[in-house]
């Protein structure tokens, strides 16, 4: 159940809705400063964590260790290059995880807000670069 939001959580959520894209905590902090909304970086991290934990926003961890946040409450699927970090969304109408998600939800043991599915490997340009480096 979603709880009452603090002022800083409301500020962060409002900006995330306005931006309507995935963004890191540090980028969000810069956007807040540019909008003259005075929140410290630690406060931004705390607000994002609280919003994530109550299911208001979703987070996606990149291979670099950076987390991206968004208000879009939908399943996300990506292929991510381990070398250059490029992350490309997969547009697929049928998600193979939905059956498992329904099973978990019906068991009554888990409330699911969203899921992410990510594949890691090398994109075409990095494959070419890697093959040239070997020769």
C-alpha positions as CSV (number, residue, x, y, z in Angstrom):
1,X,0.0,0.0,0.0
2,X,1.4,3.4,-1.0
3,X,2.0,5.8,1.9
4,X,1.8,9.6,2.1
5,X,4.7,11.2,0.2
6,X,7.1,13.7,1.8
7,X,7.7,17.1,0.2
8,X,11.0,16.0,-1.3
9,X,9.5,12.8,-2.7
10,X,6.7,14.9,-4.3
11,X,9.3,17.2,-5.8
12,X,11.3,14.4,-7.2
13,X,8.2,12.6,-8.5
14,X,6.8,15.7,-10.2
15,X,10.1,16.3,-12.0
16,X,10.3,12.6,-13.1
17,X,6.8,12.9,-14.5
18,X,7.8,16.1,-16.4
19,X,10.9,14.6,-17.8
20,X,9.1,11.4,-18.8
21,X,12.3,9.4,-19.5
22,X,14.8,7.2,-17.6
23,X,17.3,9.3,-15.6
24,X,20.0,8.7,-13.1
25,X,19.9,10.2,-9.6
26,X,22.8,12.5,-10.4
27,X,21.2,13.8,-13.6
28,X,17.9,14.3,-11.7
29,X,19.8,16.3,-9.0
30,X,21.3,18.5,-11.8
31,X,17.8,19.0,-13.3
32,X,16.4,19.9,-9.9
33,X,19.2,22.5,-9.4
34,X,18.5,24.0,-12.9
35,X,14.8,24.2,-12.0
36,X,15.9,26.1,-8.8
37,X,14.5,23.3,-6.6
38,X,16.9,23.0,-3.7
39,X,17.3,19.4,-2.7
40,X,20.6,17.8,-1.7
41,X,22.0,14.8,-3.6
42,X,21.5,12.6,-0.5
43,X,17.9,13.7,-0.3
44,X,17.3,12.9,-4.0
45,X,18.7,9.4,-3.4
46,X,16.5,8.9,-0.3
47,X,13.4,10.1,-2.2
48,X,14.1,7.9,-5.1
49,X,14.6,4.9,-2.9
50,X,11.4,5.5,-1.0
51,X,9.4,6.0,-4.2
52,X,10.9,2.8,-5.6
53,X,10.1,0.8,-2.5
54,X,6.4,1.9,-2.5
55,X,6.0,1.1,-6.3
56,X,5.5,4.7,-7.4
57,X,8.6,4.6,-9.7
58,X,10.7,1.9,-11.2
59,X,14.4,1.5,-11.3
60,X,16.7,-0.3,-13.8
61,X,20.3,-1.2,-12.9
62,X,22.8,-0.8,-15.7
63,X,25.9,-3.0,-16.2
64,X,28.0,0.0,-15.2
65,X,26.3,-0.1,-11.7
66,X,24.3,3.1,-12.4
67,X,20.6,3.0,-11.7
68,X,18.1,4.8,-14.0
69,X,14.7,5.8,-12.6
70,X,11.3,6.5,-14.4
71,X,7.7,6.9,-13.5
72,X,6.6,4.7,-16.4
73,X,5.0,1.7,-14.8
74,X,5.5,-0.9,-17.5
75,X,7.6,-3.9,-18.1
76,X,11.0,-3.1,-19.6
77,X,13.1,-5.3,-21.8
78,X,16.6,-4.4,-23.0
79,X,19.8,-5.7,-24.6
80,X,22.8,-4.0,-23.1
81,X,26.4,-3.9,-24.4
82,X,28.9,-4.8,-21.8
83,X,31.7,-2.9,-23.6
84,X,30.2,0.5,-24.5
85,X,27.2,0.4,-22.2
86,X,24.6,1.0,-25.0
87,X,21.2,-0.2,-23.8
88,X,18.6,-0.8,-26.5
89,X,14.9,-1.4,-25.6
90,X,13.3,-4.5,-27.0
91,X,9.9,-3.9,-28.4
92,X,8.1,-7.2,-27.9
93,X,4.3,-7.7,-27.7
94,X,4.4,-10.9,-25.8
95,X,6.6,-11.1,-22.7
96,X,7.8,-14.5,-21.6
97,X,7.8,-13.5,-18.0
98,X,4.1,-12.6,-17.7
99,X,3.0,-16.2,-16.9
100,X,5.5,-16.4,-14.0
101,X,4.4,-13.0,-12.8
102,X,0.8,-14.1,-12.8
103,X,1.7,-17.2,-10.9
104,X,3.6,-15.3,-8.2
105,X,0.8,-12.8,-7.9
106,X,-1.9,-15.5,-7.6
107,X,0.1,-17.3,-4.9
108,X,-0.6,-14.2,-2.7
109,X,3.0,-14.2,-1.6
110,X,4.3,-11.4,-3.7
111,X,2.9,-8.1,-5.0
112,X,4.6,-7.2,-8.3
113,X,4.8,-3.6,-9.4
114,X,6.8,-4.3,-12.6
115,X,9.6,-6.3,-14.0
116,X,12.7,-5.9,-16.1
117,X,14.3,-8.3,-18.4
118,X,17.8,-7.6,-19.7
119,X,20.2,-9.4,-21.9
120,X,24.0,-8.6,-21.8
121,X,26.5,-9.1,-24.5
122,X,28.3,-7.1,-27.2
123,X,26.6,-4.8,-29.8
124,X,27.6,-5.1,-33.5
125,X,30.1,-2.1,-33.4
126,X,31.8,-3.5,-30.3
127,X,32.0,-7.0,-31.9
128,X,33.7,-5.5,-34.9
129,X,36.1,-3.5,-32.7
130,X,36.9,-6.6,-30.7
131,X,37.5,-8.7,-33.8
132,X,39.9,-6.1,-35.2
133,X,41.7,-5.9,-31.9
134,X,42.4,-9.6,-32.0
135,X,44.0,-9.4,-35.5
